[in-house]
């Protein structure tokens, strides 16, 4: 098994940008968001169960999941969000472990938006948190998803605060919007993780 570095951060903190920078250095990325999409693909048992719970309204005419509609439901109803997380979490966890076990690299980046919220941090060897100020996140989220401020705030409030998230970190990347600064931080951490993974494999 490779050394597992779990990467997390709030919505619109820059997780995709950071994981892309690690990928450019040849580091395998295990993306929880991508796996979450894979387990609810058209025709899957999971999608069928979700449609039974929420109703056919959350399906597109193609039979695929209407993510926008489902998002509006769960971010305006905490109980429905809890139900969905409880149902999907074991499926995502199983697929994640399967994908990690296949990797031959010294270390991998495991990108998990709800790492702390879902108590997944204990499954990683090291925790990397992307820290971004709240106002920047709020503005990015509204622009990225083309949503109003109220929904953006609800989405942010469903997660841990940056302060809480950072308290779990072994390493922190500060994302102030400058790509050159991000690249420098990622390169430094890459060398650090190669050493840590080497030492872990020796012990």
N, C-alpha and C positions, 0 to 999 in steps of 0.2 A: 504493500500500500504506500502511495506517495505521502509526503508531508502535506497536510491540509491547512491552507491559510484561508480562513473564512473572511470574506470582504462584505461589509455592510455599510449602510448609511440611510438617511431619510429619503423620502420620495424627492426626486429631482435634485439630489445632492451631487450627482456626477458619477454614479457607479458605472454606467456604461462606458463613459470616457476613460475611466481608470482601468477597467477590465480590458478595454481595447489596447491600452498602452502595455499592459502585461502580456497580452496576446502577441503584440508586435515583437516582444522579446522571446517569443517561443514558448511561453508558459501556457499549458492547457487551462481552459476556463470551463468550469462546471457551473452552469447558470440556472439557478432555481426558478427564475421566471420562465425560461425556455422549457424546462422540465414540466412546470405547471401547465404550460400550453400543450405539451405533448400528451399529458395524461388525460386531457379533456378534448382531444381531437375528435372530429366527426366520426361517429360510429363506435366510440369508446363506451365502456360500461359506465365510467365516471360521468360522462356527459349525459347519459340516459338517466342516471340517478339524480343529477343536478336539475335536469328538466322536470323530473317527477316532483321534486321538492318545490321549485320556484314556479313551475308551470311552463308551458310551451312558449310563453312570451319571451323567454330569454334565449330563444333560438332564432337564427336568421332563416330566411326562406330556403337557403342552401342546406339547412340542417346543422350548420356550425354554430358555435356559441356566439351570442351577441354580447361581447365584452362590455360595451358601453352601457347597455341596459342593466346587466348584472352588477356592474360597478355602482350605478346609481342606486340600486336596491341595497347593496350591502354597506355602502358608506352613509346611508341614511337610516339604517336599522342595525344596531349593534348585535342583536341576537342572531340575525341572519348571517352577519359576517362571522360570528363565532361558529355557527353551524357549518358554513362553507369551509372555514379553516380546519375544523375538527375532522371533516370528511376527507379533505384533500391532503392534509399533512402526512398521514401514513403512506399514501400512494406516492407522493413526491419524495419522501424519505427513502423508500425502497428503491426507486429508480435512481436517485442520487447516489446511493451506495453502490449500485451496480455500475454506474458510469465511472465513479472514482476508482473502483477496483480494477478497471481496465487500463488505467493510465500507467505509463512507464516512466514519466518524467520525475525528477527529484522532488518537485513540489507542484501543487496545483492551486489555482485560485478558485475558491468555491463562493460564488456571488449569491448572497442571500439577503433580500430586502428586510425580511422579518426575522432575522437571526436571533435577536434578543427577545423580541415579543413572543416568539414560539419556543423559547428555551432550547435553541439548537446550538448555542455556542460551545457546549460541552463536547460536541462531536468533532470539533476542530482542534488542531495542534496550536494554532495561533489566531488571534483576532485582529483584523485590520478595519478600522472605522474611518469613513470619510466624513469630515466635519465641515458643515456649511451653515452660515447664519440663517435664521428662520425667514427673514424677509426675502432673501435671495431665493430660497427654496419656494416660497409662496409665489413669487413672480415667475420663476421658471416653470412651475407646475401649471399655472394658469395659461401661460403661453404654449407650453408643450402639448397639453391635452385640450386646449381651447375650451376651458371651463370657467365658470364664474368663481369669484373669490370665496363664496360661502362653501361650495363643494370642495374647493382646494383646501380650505381650513379644516373641513371635516376629515378629509383624507390625511392631512398632516396630524390631526389630533388623535387619529386611530393608532398612531405609532408612538413609540417612546420619544421623549424629547432628546435633542442632541446631547444635552448634558448627561442624561441617563445612559444613553448609548455609549458615549465616550468613556464612561466609568468602567466599561467592560473591555476596553481596548488594550491590546499589547502594543499596537502601533496606530498612529493617526496620520492621515493625509488631510491637510487643510486645502480645501478647494475654494479659492477666491476668484475663480473664473479665468485664470491665466494658464494656458496650456503648457507653456515652457516650465512654469513652476511645478505643475503636475508631473511632467515628464521627468524632471530632476528627482522628485520625491520617489517616483516609481522605480527609477534606475537604482537608487540607493537601497530601496527595500528589496529589489530583486537580488542584489549581491548578498544582502543580509540573509534572505531566505534560502539561497543556495548553500550558504555556510551552515545555517540551522538544520536544513534537511540532511546535509552530509553528516553532521554530528549526531543527529537523531538516528540515522541508519547505522552508525558505528556502535551506538550504545545498545 
